[in-house]
């Protein structure tokens, strides 16, 4: 499902116009991004939790040349799904 299809489905379910729904989704994503930049996790009830994690500095070896390189630390965004969703997906959608 692409963005246009998602917005159309969401607009239909909420009874709103597509433009208003697009604005609502953009506002939600902007708020989430601001929270991530402040190093805060975002938990959505009955869905899961998004959190910023720090990957430590590490040494990596290039397989073709055998050269060792130092990979600097970085921040990555992680998602931990709600256990009930995880179980539903494992069972192929059956409850």
Secondary structure as UniProt FT lines:
FT   HELIX           3..14
FT   HELIX           18..37
FT   TURN            38..39
FT   STRAND          42..44
FT   TURN            45..47
FT   STRAND          48..55
FT   STRAND          58..61
FT   TURN            63..65
FT   STRAND          68..71
FT   STRAND          74..81
FT   HELIX           83..90
FT   TURN            91..93
//
